[in-house]
Amino acid sequence: MTFPDGVTNVLRHIRDMTAQAPGHRPETIDTMTTTQNTDPTSPARTGPLTGLASPRGRTALATTAALTSLTLALTACAGSSEADAPATPPASDARTTTAPPKVLLLGDSVGQDLALALDAAFEASGVEFESLASDGGGNVVGPFSEEQWETLPEEVEAAGPGLVIYQITGYDWGTEQEQREGYEKLVDTVTEVDATLLFVTMPPIEPDDFYEPHMEDLDRAPEVARSVAADSEGRAEVLEAGEVWGEDYRASRDGEPDRNPDGIHLCPQGAARLTHWMLDELQGRFPDIIPAAPEEWADTGWASDDRFGAC
């Protein structure tokens, strides 16, 4: 499957006040175990990024229209792949299927954006899914990662995943050695529960004054993750999401909002495109994950979540 423009990780920069983002403060590192937060007091649902969007009803209608168009595009893309696929083998030759692995998502607020689409897609595909992505944190290296590590091993064990996805975060700051140590520790943690780890590279961002001093670290993070994965003896791998996002931040694609205007986060279309691509990638590695058709999950209500209010 190929998207227009050869489409190729993302961060979330949540703001709960005009000049300060909750993601900028240590106290916002908070584990999330659900992806359907409807609490109107949530930091991710307040402030200028969501408050200045068009009226809710109008936004929802526009989002629905965009997702309907996206569903058609994704379906056409999936259809072309299916048309080229070999015919289903006779029952006697068919692969014996087993239950697909439970998927656990780790990451920051961009991971939370993605989790909404992943939750819908995995549910439609019959795959158990849980998100521990969190606003203002979720990182295994960098600021306040020590607090994350105080609870993360127990949380991963309690979730009982067969596959752990780590969306590289906007807080993965540090030296190359610090990044390597954090990623190696994550590989060991995931291996201890007999699961596989997949790193997902960040989407390109438009850094503000908060992120600008750390771009060298963030640019290096995927390279370190690749090195750690290469040394993991098959326990970890890197999904190169550049295939979805391209090399530069783009606010819109095909005339529809794709990335949050804050330069960091995802809009529903971007979350859906990344999800569709990820499910195809996962199926190639885990044959028991059989992705549902896009029309079964892309327009099921998740895109109206207030997290996407600025889109």
N, C-alpha and C positions, 0 to 999 in steps of 0.2 A: 504494500500500500504506500502510495506517495501522495503527499498533500501538495497543493499549489505552491509554487516558488521553492520547492524542496524544503518546505517548512521543517527547522532544527529545534534554567532552573530557576528558580524563582524564589523571591523572598516576600515576606509580608512586612509592611511598615505601618502598623495600625496606629492611628492617632486618636487619643481620647481628649485632647485639648488642641487648640489652634497651633501651638508651637512645639508640642511635645508628643511623642508617640509612646503608647504603652510598651511597644516592642523595644523601646530604648531603655527600659528600666528593669532592674533585676527582679523586682517584686511581681513582674508579670509572667515569670516563668511558672507555668501552671499546667499540669498534666490534663489532657483532654481525653476522655474515653468514649465520647460520642461525637457524631458528625452532624447531628440535627439540632443544634442549639437554638431554641426559640425564645430565650430569655431576652426581653427587650432592654435590660440593663447591661447586657454584656458589653465590654469595652470594644469589641469588634463591631458593635452596632451603633456607636455613637460618634459624635465629632463631625468635622466638616466633610470627611470623605463620603459618609453615608447621608448626612443631613442635608446636603445641598443638591442631592439628586432630584429628578423630577418626581411628582407625586407618586405614591406607591403603586396605585392602580395602573398609571400610565407606564411606569417602569416595568411592571410585571408583564403588561401586554407587549411592550417592545422586546423584553427578554424572551417571551414565549415565541414571538415571531422570529427572532434571531435563532433560537434553538430549533425551531421547526425547519428553517432553511438549512441549519447545520446538520440536522438529522438526515435530511435528504442528501446532502453532500457526502456525509459519512456512509450512508447506506449505499450510495452509488459506488463509493470507493470500495466498500466491503463486497458489493456485488461483483465488481470486476475481478476481485481476487477469487471469489467463489467460482466464477465462471471458468477460470483457468485451472481450478483444482481438479484432481483426478476423481473419478466416480467413486462413490462409497463402496468399499469392498464387500463381498458376500459376508453374511453374518459369521460364517465359520472362520473367516480370515480377519474379522474386525478386532481391533485392540481391546483387550479387557480393561475396562475403566475402573478406577478407584476414586475415592472421594478426593476432590481437589484440596490442596493445603489451605489452611486458614492463613489469611494475609493480614499482617500488622504493619501499619504505616507510622513512621517516625518523621518528625520535621517541625518546622516553625509555622507561622501563620500562612505562608504560601502553601505548606502542606495541608493546612486546614481548608484552604480554598479547594485544593485538589481532592481532599477527602469527601467533599459533598458529591462530586461527580463519581468518584470511585465507589462510594457507598451504594449509589443507585445502580451502577454498572455491575458490581459484584453481586448485589442482591438478585438482579435479573439473570445473572449467569450461574446462580446457585453456589456462590463461593462465600464462605464466612469471612467477614472483614471487621477490623477494629482499628481505630485511629487513636494514637497517643500524641499526635501533633499538637503543638501549643503555641498560643500567641506570645510573642516576645521571648522565645526560647526554643526548647526542643533540640538544642545543639549538643553534640557530644565532645566538642572541642571549642575553646574560646571562652568568652565571658560567662560566668555562672554555670559552666558545664559541671563543676564539682557538685553543685546542688542537684543537677540532673542525674549524676551517677549515684547519688545516695539512694535513689529509688528505682532507677531504670532497670537494673538486672532483675529485681523482684517483679516489676511490672511486665517485663517481657516473659518471664517464666509463667506468671499467672495467666497471661493471654494465651499461651500454648500455641504459637504460630508454627506453620511449616515454612513460611516465607516472610521475611522482614524487609520492607522497603524503607530506605533512608533517603528522604528528599534533602539533599545537601542544603544547609540553611544559610541565611544571610549573616549568621553569627559565628560561622566556622573560622574565626580569626585565630591567628597564632603563627608561630614559626613553622617551617616545614616539618621539623621534628615533633612539635606539639600536635600538629594535624595528624601526622602518621601515628603517634601514640594513641590519640583519640579514636581513629578509625580502626586500628588494630584491636583496641579494647572492645570496640563494637563487634568486630568479627568474632572475637573470642566469646563474647556474651551471647551472640546469636547461635554460635556453634554449640554452646553448652545446653541449649534447648533443642538440639537436633534440627535446627532450621537453616535455611539458606539466606544470605544477605544480598540484596541488590541496592547499590547506590544509584541515585538518579541525579544527573547533573542539573545545576541551576539554570533557569532561563536568564537571558541577558537582562540587565536592569539599567535604569537611568539613575545613578546614585545621587543622593542629595548630600548635604553637609555631614549627615550622620554616617553614611556608608562610604563616602569618598576616601577617607583615610585608610580604609580597610580593603580597598579593591585589589591591591596586590595579593593579599592573603586569599581573597575569594577567587581570584583568577587562578591561583595555584591549587586550590582545594581539589578540583577534579583530577588534576595530574597526580596528586598524592593518593587520592582514592583509587585511581587506576593502578598505581604501583602496589598499594596494599592488596588490592584484589588479585593482582598477578602473583603475589607471594603467598596467597591464601590456600593454595592447593585445591582450588575449586570450591572453596567455602563462600566466596564472595565474587561479585561481578559488578560491572558498571553499565548502566543503561545511558546511552548518549542521547539525551533529549534535545541536543542541537538539531536533530532531524526534524523536530517539531517547531522549534522557535526561530531557527536561523541564527545569525551571528549578532544581530542588533535588536534592541527593544523596538517593538512595533505595537502601537496602541490599538490599531484596528487591522483586520484582514477581511477581504471580500466585502468591504463596506460596513462591517459590524465590529463593535468593541470586542477586543480580544484580550487586552491587558488593562488593568486598572490605571487610570490617569496619574496615580501617584508614582508610576514608573517601576513599581515593584511587584504588585499583586496580580491575580488573575481575574478575568471576567468569565462568565459562564462558558462562552465560546472557547476560550483558551483552555479552561479546565476540561471541557468535553473533548477537545482535540487531543490534549495530552493523555487523557484517560483512554480514548480509542486506540491511540498508538501504543500505550503501555499494555493494554490487554492483548494486542497482537504480539507484542514482544514476549509477554508472559506465556502465551500459548506455545510459542516456539520452544520454551524452556520447560514448561510444565504441561504436557499434553492433556492432562485431566482438567485443566482450566479451559473451558470452551466458551469464548465470549458471546454474550447475547447480542443480537442485532441492535444497532444504535437506536432504532425507533422504540425499542423496549425500555430504554433508560434515559435517553438524552433530554426528553421533555416530560419528566414525571413530577415536576414541582420543585426540585432542589435548586433550580436556577433562580427562583424567586427569593432565596434566602437573603436576609439583610446584609450579609457580608459583601454582596455584590452591588450594594446600593449606589456606589459611585460610578458604576459602569453604565 
